[in-house]
Amino acid sequence: MSTKISNWPAATPMWVDLGVGDPAAAKAFYMDLFGWEFVSGGQESGDYQLAQLRGRAVAGIGPQQDPGMPTAWTTFLASDDVGVTARKISAAGGQLLAPPSDVTESGRMALAADNGGAIFGVWQAGTHIGAERVNEHGALCWNELHTRDYAAARSFYSQVFDVSYQDLTEESLVYSTVRRPLDGREVAGVHHDTGLSDHAPNHWMTWFASDYVEGTATRAVELGAILLGPVEESTLGRMVVVRAPQGEVFGVIDAPRTND
């Protein structure tokens, strides 16, 4: 388990948030499932809610800004300068969906789609550094890109964030981990997902840690969620993929716990 009190290094997935049609119902679901508590950002934030575990921020939930968009967890990547990152996104073939803007004193952000259409956020920390508790039950522990355009996606993120990759490809899995430029630490994954349906977009997937995956999966179903497959073993631990009652998909895994 780990707590964080300083800014996350550039290129690190450091925050996830969820825009939903019924924020109150989403809060109730995740409070029960993971034990989250919520602190409101107030009216100036559009009633954005900070989810916390034992007093430290782990995720955000707010009203859906575009009812035409699917409900999904959005992964934010750290940047030392959102303006510079935004220009690199455009130069690398991505699209800015929301240009760089200040979020009160909390930080500066942009929303973008990569060159394969996968949506992600960029965050330059002010008073809000992002996740303050990670790699423990109910907290963020991994983010990975699911893409049909594996080589193009790797090229995009290396151009924008100066990351490198560690190839973990096996016989039936084309996968690499993303190494951030500061120290080469593996902080995310890129999965060549050949199982994506015709209607499913390339996307970033959020994984939350659980001390008891079976119990978390069972409780999720009791709360109205759907499991997209059985609980199963992987090389990283027991895992399951969940579709929550309002449609957002996330993973739950009993992964080995590391710092940061």
Disulfide bonds with the S-S distance in Angstrom:
none
